[in-house]
Amino acid sequence: MISRDDAPAPDLQAATELLRALASPVRMGIVRELADGDRRVSELVAALGVTQPLVSQHLRILRNSRIVVSHRTAREITYSLADDHVAEIVLSAIRHTQE
């Protein structure tokens, strides 16, 4: 797991980066919303009760981390999860805190 020079194994480093990208209530909320399907920014704003610039800022972090992808249709951009694994992590974390 830990190499001789005390650097984390690449898989542990990648997992840490994933969790770091999720380490925000707004980003976890976005993932929870996207677990139910594609959403436009305006839909995420309404669901999360935060401002459009804040949602856009967090979407940028999630896109840069390859957690979320965007799709353009004419003038409309929708967002979706790159895969369902991240939704499982977020939804499990939420369930865990409710136990």
Secondary structure, 3 states (H helix, E strand, C coil): CECCCCCECHHHHHHHHHHHHHCCHHHHHHHHHHCCCCEEHHHHHHHHCCCHHHHHHHHHHHHHCCCEEEEEECCEEEEEECCCHHHHHHHHHHHHHHC
